[in-house]
Amino acid sequence: MEYSERQLERAQSISDLRLLARRRLPKAVFDFIDGGAADERTLRGNEAAFDDWFLVPRVAVNVSNRSLEHRFLGAASAMPIMLSPTGLAGFFRRNGEVLAAQAAARSGLPFCLSTNSIASIEEVARAVPDGDRWFQLYFLRDREWMDGLLRRAADAHYRVLCLTVDLPLTGKRERDVRNGFTLPLRPTLTSVFDMACRPGWLLDAMKSPPKFGNFEMASSGSFTSVAQHVASLFDPSANWDDVARIRERWKGPLVIKGILHPADAAKAVELGAEAVMVSNHGGRQLDHSPPALTALPEIAQAIAGRAEIILDGGVRRGTDVLKAIALGATACASGRSFLWGLSAGGEAGVRRAVEIFRQEMDNAMALLGTPNIAGITRDHVRRCSSF
Ligand code: FNR
């Protein structure tokens, strides 16, 4: 199944795009994107946390000229939102990383490429030379390979490095185990039948067999054996000394992703990070860790303006972005919102997700009485319990 631009335009919200993605993808693939760890308490909490806050409008403000433009980490962005790094995007939609990066560049938003991408660092850079490209790095046991990835990202002019620190190993993702979407793959009769019932995805996937673009050294063997090898490369012994080592090697802006404790945020800033990403990996790592928005105010207090803060997790509405900014974030990031758009409609689907955020933010800012992002303050939000 492929959706026309008109069908994509009928999607009024990010959750509409999710439903379109659900119809196109096999269940195991959809669940891999959609799911979280264990009871998915943190996954649900990420979205629910936004319901704990009201937006309090100020009236009689001239909002006839509005702008969503914003600067973060030294570059202009059309809006204060970016595409979080997500592994395997090219598996959900052929050439997925390039399509998402192109959509981001056309929309004037930063795109962050995952270490675990299907397209390589260089392929994305060649296809999208002008976009604001960031590269996400995991700690790898093979430090030479890790340094090599850093060099490759710098040589290919990625502007920002995003170092993810919340994955010493993978969280307990039970949907994937039930669906046999594990390493090695354990397809069930149901999942094979389900894939056959999704010819749009299947034919697209068959046109280019998946690979791990940044791990050419592991390119022999089946995709699952390579995936197993790549998973075994993550280094659970990594610590702050390793963060300091990366800081020395990367000359551009550095973001530390996966921070939930104010002391860790402060440590990241002491070591010279220009930003922290307040994130629980979209509820995919430690279940029962705090929803990202809940962790934000304390972290903003600890950082006290010394670095920028990107809020990542559960952002589905323009109003979510405004609430995060009011609570101290410089900008937001989202993984699933854009992956659902990508899965449903490729580049046009990602652009539809961006447009939904743009319209919702523009509308909410007018109604909130704030014609620009800089005008959003802590005074625009109240905790529900205080009403
Ligand atoms: C992710 N995320 C992620 N993070 C990262 O640093 N490197 C990665 O390779 C991936 N891969 C990945 C795959 C998929 C399918 C998802 C859904 C997520 C986490 C991602 O960057 C981000 O933190 C979350 O997606 C944010 O939550 P929302 O916006 O999806 O609710």
Boltz pocket constraint, residues with backbone or C-beta under 6 A from the ligand:
constraints:
  - pocket:
      binder: B
      contacts: [[A, 32], [A, 33], [A, 34], [A, 35], [A, 46], [A, 84], [A, 85], [A, 86], [A, 87], [A, 114], [A, 115], [A, 116], [A, 136], [A, 164], [A, 257], [A, 279], [A, 280], [A, 281], [A, 282], [A, 283], [A, 284], [A, 312], [A, 313], [A, 314], [A, 315], [A, 333], [A, 334], [A, 335], [A, 336], [A, 337], [A, 339]]
      max_distance: 6.0
